[in-house]
Amino acid sequence: MAVRFLGGGTGDEGSPRLYEDGEDLIVQGYIVDHPGILAQLKIPAGETVVRVPKGLMKYLPEDIGGETDA
């Protein structure tokens, strides 16, 4: 399956961006390298985290945007 671009706040390959790959979302964002933040998150080996503005979530399609309280 091809990766589908959902949206982003900048043009021409900038960050942040949001993509869909089948059942997964791929997030392009800013590297979190602050030791204090990383220590709180306890990231396992082989994984990383990126910082993404909340405004990027407007690009989530309704069918994958999660449950809402009605």
N, C-alpha and C positions, 0 to 999 in steps of 0.2 A: 504494500500500500504506500502511496506517496504521502509525504509530509505536506500538510495543508497549512498555509499561513492564515492565521485568524485576525491578526491586527497588531499594531504597535504605535507607540507615541512619536516615533521619528521615521524619517524616510531614508532610503538608500542604505539598508543594512545596519542601521543604528540600533541601539538598545533603548528601551526594552522592547521585546517582541514576544508574541504568543503563537504557538503552533499546535496542531493536532496530528497525532500519529496513531491511527487506530483508536484504541481505548486509552491512550496516554496523551498527556499534554506535555509539550516541551517549552520551557521558559528560557528565554535569553534575557539576562539581566546583568547586574553589576556584582562583581565578586565580593563576597563577604570575607574579609581577612582579618577582622578585628579579633584578637585573641580572647578577649572577654566575652564577646558574643558567641564565638565558636565553642568556648568552654561551657557556656550555658546550654547550648544545643546538643552537645555530645554527639557529633556527627560520626557515624561508623566509617571505617576504612573503606575506600572505594566510592565514597559519596561526597558531594559538596553541596553548598547552598548558594543561591544568588538572591540579591535584593531586587525587588520589583515594586514599582509604585502601585498602590491600590487602583489607580485610575486605569491600569491595563486590563483589569477584570471586566471592563465594559465590553471587551471583545469576546468574552465567553459566550458561545451560543447557548440559548435557553436550555437545550437538551443536555448540556453538561455543566450548567451553572450551579448545580446543587439544589438542595431543597430550600424552599422558602417558607416562613411561617405565615399562614394565611388566617 
